[in-house]
Amino acid sequence: MLKEAWQDSGKVYGYRKLHDDLRDQGETCCPNRVARLARLAGIKAQIGYKRRAAKYGGRPSIAVDNTLARQFDVATPDKVWVTDITYIRTYEGFAYLAVVIDLYSRKVIGWAMQSRQTTDLVLQALLMAVWRRKPKNRVLIYSDQGSQFTSIDWASFLRHHNLEHSMSRRGNCHDNAVAESFFNLLKRERIRRTTYRTRGDARQDVFDYIEMFYNPKRKHANNGMLSPVNFERQQKLNPQDV
């Protein structure tokens, strides 16, 4: 049963999340026993790899205030969204992935992949988020100072959809730590150092990770060990637990 739970996680969970899975299934066991059995079975969490330090040069982009200021714990849905871009290697060249994440549940509510880092890429991801969530109140959308997020088209989209912009400080990736954390999970749990044959193959694998595993199944300590989908569902049923 332990190995089955590990395989169901896509072979990414360590003993702590496996212990939580087994408890959900009605098994009685302590974390130390799960850790010992996992070690004997050769089961372990996927380990990430260090990010290269970036260098920043030239004149800084025009920026807006850092309104969020690393306040990542949000008590209500559709109050603060964060967005960012990463790249994925394929034999056709790089594929660029933009995501929009709701800080409330850490759910990926919008994403898009293209062959270039254009403003259209981030707008497509944000359009999916707006279409899916249909927020009734003003939402704070947080990004870095990339040129895609300082463009006229980006600013116009925000104005027309009741979104308020907040930006990280230049060259400080920790200001957007939640998006960075998601990309780290994606790369170590699914992509790792794989090179896809085509951008289409990469997109299909990203779709499978986000829509079939990360949102509906992957446990988060921030959500009380619930997946983003299950956390939002539980809070709707038990709003007093928020």
Secondary structure, 3 states (H helix, E strand, C coil): CHHHHHHHCCCCCCHHHHHHHHHHCCCCCCHHHHHHHHHHCCCCCCCCCCCCCCCCCCCCCCCCCCCCCCCCCCCCCCCEEEEEEEEECECCCCEEEEEEEECCCCEEEEEEEECCCCHHHHHHHHHHHHHHHCCCCCEEEEECCCHHHCCHHHHHHHHHCCEEEEECCCCCHHHHHHHHHHHHHHHHHHHCCCCECCHHHHHHHHHHHHHHHHCCCCCEHHHCCECHHHHHHHHHHCHHHC
